[in-house]
Amino acid sequence: MDILRFITAGSVDDGKSTLIGRLLFDTKQIYIDQLEAIESSGRVNEDGQVDLSLLTDGLKAEREQGITIDVAYKYFSTPKRKFIIADAPGHIQYTRNMVTGASNSNLSIILVDARNGVQEQTRRHSIISSLLGIPHLVICINKMDLVGFDEKVYNQIVEDYKQFAASKLTAKDITFIPISALKGDNVVDRSEQMPWYEGPNLLEHLEKVPVSNDFNLDDARFPVQYVIRPHTHEHHDYRGYAGKVISGVYSKGDKVTVLPSGQTSTIKSVELGGKELEEAFAPMSVVLQLEDDVDISRGDVIVKQDENLDVSKEFEALVCWMNNKPLKAGAKLLLRHNSTETRAVVRQIQYKVDVNSLDNIMDADQVQLNDICRVQIKTATPLLLDKYDNNRANGGFILIDETSFTTVGAGMVESITHESELNYMI
């Protein structure tokens, strides 16, 4: 079975944690001890049922305040698909947490309170989902029970959101579903209270939404994570390169080039679990053997010889700043791109992005916590980069503080601004 990674987002108290709790509860994914623990908490809703949001709000501060602070990850499966859920906080000050949870998601569920309609955080999280290249959006109009399951209320919110999406979002696949996470209407089971809605319930949609096309199978990228040299009598001359195919397809006999060195060879074998495969494709983790003994180390990237690629030290990117200390031009940081880590400097802050309107705020001399900005970066070593909107797997990176080694920024490559002397036309 394939895996769907999705995130829930939206304004505070829109019911994100309750929705996930309902999904887990109604699909029988809760262990008895988990149910007993939340029952013993004493927190119940107006119907006397246990508060299902406790299944995801695991931090003490979250339980005390009744809000989500950190990203909570939950796992469940049905006979049709496996799921990894990221429950993101709704508060503005935790925008960085939402970006972290969305970075690996295939789908974003944006919750809208039926009583309040489209709010600032609805737009903010929708725009961030769009900036991060999430291909599928599901707009769940929640708490329909509090507006009497009124079809007119649902239709008005759908119309309001469509007007906003038409001018601000790049996502092409947007689905609207009226639900009540508290009551369970249209979450796992179809609602008898909304006969006017003829679309799928949430779980049906999650099981059927296509994800295989979300992987880039055209641009072959294989960052080497580890060089395998057993040095045993049985495998005296064995040299394998372990890593994850982040995009593209690799087959036995393919002509390949190793970047940034530019050395060429041919794939001798593709191995998984000690067995040879005819081919490997994203997102498989495999071992490649080459016909020639070439100098390859962690961080090098194996690509196809028939691709015309840029290996560069300079590029422009959108960065979500995640540190309390402001980002300023000239800041020196560590940059981690797949399995490569190098020193980098932020040469220029070009502008900040207003995530409510997508307007560019020019002449920004510094960037504060949770701000999104476009910057120019120069690295100490050349990197094989793709634009984020073309290849999410090879277009993203993180920025790390050199002294504390904490992650301070998440970036998306927008353009490669300078081709270095190591740009090979292959």
C-alpha positions in Angstrom: 0.0 0.0 0.0 1.1 3.6 -0.6 1.3 6.2 2.1 -0.5 9.5 2.2 1.1 12.2 4.3 -1.3 15.0 5.2 -1.4 18.0 7.6 -4.4 19.6 9.3 -4.3 23.4 9.6 -6.6 26.4 10.2 -7.5 28.9 12.8 -7.4 28.3 16.6 -10.3 26.2 17.8 -11.5 25.2 14.4 -11.3 21.5 15.5 -8.1 20.2 14.0 -7.2 17.9 16.9 -10.8 16.8 17.3 -11.0 15.8 13.7 -7.8 13.7 13.9 -9.2 12.1 17.1 -12.4 11.3 15.3 -10.6 9.7 12.4 -8.6 7.5 14.7 -11.6 6.7 16.9 -14.0 5.8 14.1 -11.5 3.7 12.2 -10.7 1.7 15.4 -7.1 2.9 15.6 -7.1 3.7 19.3 -5.7 1.2 21.8 -7.7 0.4 25.0 -5.1 2.1 27.3 -5.2 5.3 25.2 -9.0 5.4 25.5 -8.8 4.7 29.2 -6.3 7.5 29.6 -8.4 10.2 27.9 -11.5 8.9 29.7 -9.8 9.3 33.1 -8.9 12.9 32.2 -12.4 14.0 32.9 -12.6 16.2 29.8 -15.9 15.6 28.0 -18.0 17.6 25.4 -21.6 18.7 25.9 -22.9 15.2 24.9 -20.9 13.6 27.7 -18.4 12.0 25.2 -14.7 12.0 25.8 -12.6 14.8 24.3 -11.0 13.2 21.3 -8.6 16.1 20.9 -6.5 14.7 23.8 -5.3 11.9 21.4 -3.1 14.5 19.6 -2.5 17.2 22.2 0.3 15.4 24.0 2.2 18.3 25.7 1.1 19.3 29.2 0.8 22.9 28.1 -1.5 21.8 25.3 -3.8 19.9 27.6 -3.9 22.8 30.1 -4.7 25.4 27.5 -6.8 23.3 25.1 -4.6 24.4 22.1 -2.0 22.8 19.9 1.5 24.1 20.2 3.8 21.5 18.6 3.2 19.4 15.5 1.8 16.1 16.6 2.3 13.1 14.3 -0.2 10.2 14.2 -0.3 7.1 12.1 -3.2 4.9 11.0 -4.2 2.7 8.1 -7.2 1.3 6.4 -7.3 -1.7 4.0 -6.7 0.8 1.1 -3.9 3.0 2.3 -1.5 4.0 5.1 -1.6 7.5 6.5 0.8 9.9 8.4 -1.0 12.9 9.9 0.6 16.1 11.1 -1.6 18.1 13.4 -0.3 21.7 13.1 -1.0 24.5 15.6 -3.3 27.4 14.6 -1.7 30.3 16.5 0.2 32.8 14.4 3.3 32.5 16.7 3.6 28.8 15.7 3.6 29.4 12.0 7.1 27.8 11.8 5.7 24.6 13.3 3.1 24.5 10.5 5.8 24.9 7.9 7.7 22.0 9.4 4.7 19.7 9.3 3.7 20.7 5.8 7.2 20.3 4.3 6.7 16.5 3.7 2.9 16.5 3.1 1.1 15.4 0.0 -2.2 17.0 1.1 -3.3 19.8 3.4 -6.6 19.8 5.3 -7.7 23.4 6.0 -10.5 23.5 8.6 -13.0 26.4 8.5 -15.4 27.0 11.4 -18.8 27.2 9.8 -19.9 29.9 12.2 -16.9 32.2 11.3 -16.2 31.5 7.6 -12.8 32.2 6.0 -10.5 33.8 8.5 -7.0 35.3 8.5 -5.4 32.0 9.6 -7.4 30.1 6.9 -5.8 32.3 4.3 -2.4 32.2 5.9 -2.2 28.4 6.1 -3.7 28.0 2.6 -1.0 30.3 1.2 1.8 28.5 3.1 0.5 25.2 1.7 0.6 26.7 -1.7 4.1 28.1 -1.3 5.3 24.7 -0.1 3.9 23.1 -3.2 1.4 20.8 -1.6 -0.6 19.5 -4.6 -3.9 18.7 -2.9 -6.0 20.9 -0.6 -9.2 19.7 1.3 -11.3 22.5 2.8 -13.3 21.0 5.6 -16.1 23.3 6.7 -16.4 22.1 10.3 -18.9 22.5 13.1 -21.8 22.2 10.7 -23.9 21.0 13.6 -23.7 24.5 15.2 -25.3 26.1 12.1 -28.0 23.5 11.8 -26.3 21.7 8.9 -27.4 24.6 6.7 -26.5 24.2 3.0 -26.6 27.9 2.4 -23.9 28.5 5.0 -21.7 25.8 3.4 -22.2 27.2 -0.1 -21.3 30.8 1.0 -18.1 29.6 2.6 -17.2 27.6 -0.5 -17.8 30.7 -2.7 -15.8 33.0 -0.4 -12.8 30.5 -0.4 -12.9 30.0 -4.2 -12.7 33.8 -4.7 -9.7 33.9 -2.4 -8.0 30.9 -4.0 -8.5 32.1 -7.6 -6.2 35.1 -6.9 -3.8 33.8 -4.3 -3.2 30.0 -4.7 -1.4 27.8 -7.2 -3.0 24.6 -6.1 -5.2 23.0 -8.8 -6.9 20.2 -6.7 -9.2 21.8 -4.1 -12.0 19.7 -2.5 -14.7 21.0 -0.2 -16.4 18.8 2.4 -18.9 19.8 5.1 -18.3 18.0 8.4 -18.8 17.9 12.1 -15.7 16.5 13.7 -17.4 16.5 17.1 -20.4 14.4 16.0 -18.6 12.4 13.3 -20.7 13.7 10.3 -18.9 13.1 6.9 -15.6 12.1 8.6 -15.6 8.4 8.4 -19.3 7.8 7.9 -21.7 9.7 5.7 -23.9 12.2 7.4 -27.7 11.7 7.5 -28.0 15.4 8.6 -26.7 16.7 5.2 -28.5 14.8 2.4 -27.9 17.8 0.1 -24.1 17.0 0.0 -23.4 14.3 -2.6 -19.6 14.2 -2.5 -17.4 11.7 -0.6 -16.8 11.8 3.1 -13.4 12.8 4.3 -11.9 9.2 4.7 -13.2 8.2 1.3 -11.5 11.2 -0.3 -8.2 10.5 1.6 -8.2 6.9 0.4 -8.7 7.8 -3.2 -6.7 11.0 -3.8 -3.9 10.1 -6.2 -0.3 10.5 -4.8 1.8 8.5 -7.3 1.9 11.5 -9.6 3.2 13.7 -6.8 6.7 12.2 -7.2 9.0 13.6 -9.8 9.9 10.6 -11.9 11.6 12.6 -14.7 14.7 14.2 -13.0 17.0 11.5 -11.6 18.5 12.5 -8.2 20.3 10.1 -5.9 22.1 11.8 -3.0 24.7 9.4 -1.5 24.2 8.9 2.2 26.7 6.2 2.9 29.5 4.3 1.2 29.3 0.6 1.9 32.7 -1.2 2.1 32.4 -4.5 4.1 36.1 -5.4 3.8 35.3 -9.0 4.4 36.8 -12.0 2.6 33.4 -12.8 0.9 32.9 -9.2 -0.2 36.5 -8.0 -0.5 36.0 -5.7 -3.5 32.4 -4.7 -2.8 31.7 -0.9 -3.0 28.0 0.2 -2.8 26.5 3.6 -2.5 23.5 3.7 -0.2 20.8 6.4 -0.4 17.3 7.4 -1.3 16.0 8.0 -4.8 14.5 11.4 -4.1 13.3 11.7 -7.7 13.5 9.9 -11.1 14.2 6.3 -12.0 17.5 4.3 -11.9 18.1 1.1 -13.8 20.9 -1.4 -14.3 23.0 -0.2 -17.2 22.2 3.5 -16.9 25.0 5.9 -17.8 25.5 8.2 -14.8 27.5 11.2 -13.6 28.6 12.0 -10.1 28.3 15.6 -9.1 30.0 17.9 -8.3 33.2 16.0 -9.4 31.8 15.2 -12.9 33.1 11.6 -13.0 31.1 9.2 -15.2 30.3 5.5 -14.9 27.5 2.9 -15.5 25.2 1.4 -12.9 26.3 -2.2 -12.3 23.5 -3.2 -10.0 20.5 -1.8 -8.1 20.1 -3.6 -4.7 17.4 -3.6 -2.0 17.7 -5.8 1.0 20.6 -7.8 -0.6 18.5 -8.6 -3.7 19.0 -7.1 -7.1 16.3 -5.0 -8.8 15.8 -4.1 -12.4 15.1 -0.5 -11.4 14.5 1.8 -8.5 12.3 4.9 -8.4 11.3 7.6 -5.9 11.0 7.3 -2.9 12.8 4.0 -2.6 16.0 3.6 -0.5 18.5 1.4 -2.3 22.2 0.6 -2.9 23.8 1.4 -6.3 26.9 -0.3 -7.5 28.9 1.2 -10.4 31.1 -0.4 -13.0 34.1 1.8 -12.2 35.9 2.6 -8.9 35.2 6.4 -8.7 35.8 8.7 -5.8 32.3 9.1 -4.2 31.5 10.3 -0.7 28.5 11.3 1.4 26.8 14.3 -0.1 27.7 13.6 -3.7 24.7 13.1 -6.1 24.5 10.5 -8.8 22.5 11.7 -11.9 21.8 10.5 -15.4 24.3 11.5 -18.1 21.6 12.8 -20.5 20.5 15.6 -18.2 21.6 19.2 -18.5 22.2 20.4 -14.9 23.3 23.4 -12.9 25.9 22.9 -10.1 26.0 26.2 -8.3 27.2 28.1 -5.3 24.6 30.9 -5.6 20.8 30.8 -5.7 17.7 32.7 -4.5 15.2 31.1 -2.2 12.1 31.6 -0.1 13.0 31.1 3.6 10.7 30.7 6.6 12.7 32.1 9.5 12.3 30.0 12.7 14.6 31.7 15.2 13.9 34.4 17.8 17.1 36.1 16.8 16.3 38.2 13.6 17.9 37.2 10.3 20.1 40.0 8.7 22.0 40.3 5.5 25.5 38.9 5.9 24.4 36.2 8.4 26.7 33.1 8.3 25.0 29.8 8.7 25.2 26.1 8.0 23.1 24.9 5.1 21.9 21.3 4.8 20.6 20.1 1.5 19.7 16.4 1.5 22.9 14.6 2.7 25.2 17.6 2.0 26.1 20.2 4.7 28.1 23.3 3.8 28.7 26.8 5.2 26.6 29.5 3.7 26.1 33.3 3.9 22.9 35.2 3.3 24.1 37.9 0.9 20.9 39.8 0.6 17.3 40.0 1.9 15.4 40.9 -1.2 11.9 41.2 0.4 9.5 39.8 2.9 6.3 38.1 1.9 3.0 39.2 3.5 1.4 35.7 3.9 -2.1 37.3 4.1 -2.0 39.0 0.8 1.2 37.6 -0.9 2.4 41.2 -1.4 6.1 41.8 -1.3 7.5 44.1 1.5 10.6 45.7 0.0 13.6 47.2 1.8 13.4 44.8 4.7 16.7 45.1 6.7 15.9 42.1 8.9 13.5 39.1 9.2 11.7 38.2 12.4 10.5 34.9 13.8 7.8 33.2 11.5 8.5 35.7 8.7 8.8 34.4 5.1 11.3 36.2 2.9 13.2 35.9 -0.4 17.0 35.9 0.1 20.1 35.4 -2.0 22.5 32.8 -0.6 26.0 31.8 -1.4 27.5 28.5 -0.3 31.1 27.4 0.3 30.7 24.3 -1.9 28.7 23.8 -5.1 25.3 22.2 -4.8 23.1 20.4 -7.4 19.8 22.3 -7.0 16.4 22.2 -8.6 13.7 24.8 -8.4 11.3 23.8 -5.6 8.2 24.1 -7.8 9.8 21.6 -10.2 11.2 19.1 -7.7 10.3 19.5 -4.1 12.6 16.7 -3.0 15.7 18.5 -4.4 14.6 22.1 -4.0 14.3 22.3 -0.2 16.9 22.9 2.5 17.3 23.9 6.1 19.5 26.6 7.7 21.4 25.8 10.9 23.0 28.1 13.5 26.8 27.5 13.5 27.1 27.7 17.3 24.0 26.1 18.7 23.4 23.7 15.8 19.6 24.4 16.0 17.5 24.7 12.9 16.7 28.4 12.3 15.2 28.4 8.8 13.5 26.3 6.1 14.1 27.2 2.5 12.7 26.6 -1.0 14.9 27.3 -4.0 13.3 29.8 -6.4 16.1 30.3 -8.9 19.8 29.5 -9.5 21.4 32.9 -10.0 25.0 31.9 -10.9 26.5 28.9 -12.6 29.9 28.0 -11.1 32.9 26.7 -13.0 31.7 23.2 -12.0 28.6 23.4 -14.1 28.7 20.3 -16.3 26.7 20.0 -19.5 26.0 16.3 -19.2 
